[in-house]
Amino acid sequence: MPTVLIIDDNAAVAIALEVLFSLHDIDALRAASPDEGLALLARHEVDLVIQDMNFTADTTSGEEGKALFCEIRQRHPDLPVILLTA
């Protein structure tokens, strides 16, 4: 079964995505922070990462998301990543 890693500090968004994927027989792992996401990625094989761009309240620069994306890309160059922001 395919597995998606969702990295988003907004629990409502992460849960909504998790429910959506479950309707299509896709497992989802959830992380609320970049560090938690990287830890899950180190322990689990995933087919796709969906990540938020902002993790600190009142931050809209996307720098945190960019740094996370670069770290994921460095560790897993062929892993598909979708960047998400609301």
Contacts in CASP RR format, 6 or more apart in sequence:
PFRMAT RR
TARGET T0000
AUTHOR 0000-0000-0000
METHOD contacts of the structure
MODEL  1
MPTVLIIDDNAAVAIALEVLFSLHDIDALRAASPDEGLALLARHEVDLVI
QDMNFTADTTSGEEGKALFCEIRQRHPDLPVILLTA
1 25 0 8 1.000
1 26 0 8 1.000
1 27 0 8 1.000
2 26 0 8 1.000
2 27 0 8 1.000
2 47 0 8 1.000
2 48 0 8 1.000
3 26 0 8 1.000
3 27 0 8 1.000
3 28 0 8 1.000
3 29 0 8 1.000
3 44 0 8 1.000
3 45 0 8 1.000
3 46 0 8 1.000
3 47 0 8 1.000
3 48 0 8 1.000
4 17 0 8 1.000
4 21 0 8 1.000
4 26 0 8 1.000
4 27 0 8 1.000
4 28 0 8 1.000
4 29 0 8 1.000
4 46 0 8 1.000
4 47 0 8 1.000
4 48 0 8 1.000
4 49 0 8 1.000
4 50 0 8 1.000
5 28 0 8 1.000
5 29 0 8 1.000
5 31 0 8 1.000
5 37 0 8 1.000
5 40 0 8 1.000
5 41 0 8 1.000
5 44 0 8 1.000
5 46 0 8 1.000
5 48 0 8 1.000
5 49 0 8 1.000
5 50 0 8 1.000
6 14 0 8 1.000
6 17 0 8 1.000
6 18 0 8 1.000
6 28 0 8 1.000
6 29 0 8 1.000
6 30 0 8 1.000
6 31 0 8 1.000
6 49 0 8 1.000
6 50 0 8 1.000
6 51 0 8 1.000
7 31 0 8 1.000
7 32 0 8 1.000
7 33 0 8 1.000
7 34 0 8 1.000
7 36 0 8 1.000
7 37 0 8 1.000
7 49 0 8 1.000
7 50 0 8 1.000
7 51 0 8 1.000
7 52 0 8 1.000
7 68 0 8 1.000
8 14 0 8 1.000
8 17 0 8 1.000
8 30 0 8 1.000
8 31 0 8 1.000
8 32 0 8 1.000
8 50 0 8 1.000
8 51 0 8 1.000
8 52 0 8 1.000
8 84 0 8 1.000
9 32 0 8 1.000
9 33 0 8 1.000
9 52 0 8 1.000
9 55 0 8 1.000
10 52 0 8 1.000
10 86 0 8 1.000
11 32 0 8 1.000
13 52 0 8 1.000
13 84 0 8 1.000
13 86 0 8 1.000
14 30 0 8 1.000
14 32 0 8 1.000
15 30 0 8 1.000
17 28 0 8 1.000
17 50 0 8 1.000
18 28 0 8 1.000
18 30 0 8 1.000
21 27 0 8 1.000
21 28 0 8 1.000
22 28 0 8 1.000
29 40 0 8 1.000
29 44 0 8 1.000
29 46 0 8 1.000
31 37 0 8 1.000
31 39 0 8 1.000
31 40 0 8 1.000
33 55 0 8 1.000
34 55 0 8 1.000
34 64 0 8 1.000
34 65 0 8 1.000
34 67 0 8 1.000
34 68 0 8 1.000
34 71 0 8 1.000
38 68 0 8 1.000
38 71 0 8 1.000
38 72 0 8 1.000
38 75 0 8 1.000
40 46 0 8 1.000
41 49 0 8 1.000
41 72 0 8 1.000
41 75 0 8 1.000
41 76 0 8 1.000
42 75 0 8 1.000
46 79 0 8 1.000
47 80 0 8 1.000
48 79 0 8 1.000
48 80 0 8 1.000
48 81 0 8 1.000
48 82 0 8 1.000
49 72 0 8 1.000
49 79 0 8 1.000
49 80 0 8 1.000
49 81 0 8 1.000
49 82 0 8 1.000
50 81 0 8 1.000
50 82 0 8 1.000
50 84 0 8 1.000
51 65 0 8 1.000
51 68 0 8 1.000
51 69 0 8 1.000
51 72 0 8 1.000
51 81 0 8 1.000
51 82 0 8 1.000
51 83 0 8 1.000
51 84 0 8 1.000
52 65 0 8 1.000
52 84 0 8 1.000
52 85 0 8 1.000
53 62 0 8 1.000
53 64 0 8 1.000
53 65 0 8 1.000
53 66 0 8 1.000
53 83 0 8 1.000
53 84 0 8 1.000
53 85 0 8 1.000
54 60 0 8 1.000
54 61 0 8 1.000
54 62 0 8 1.000
54 64 0 8 1.000
54 65 0 8 1.000
54 85 0 8 1.000
55 64 0 8 1.000
55 65 0 8 1.000
56 64 0 8 1.000
62 85 0 8 1.000
65 83 0 8 1.000
69 81 0 8 1.000
69 83 0 8 1.000
72 79 0 8 1.000
72 81 0 8 1.000
73 79 0 8 1.000
73 81 0 8 1.000
END
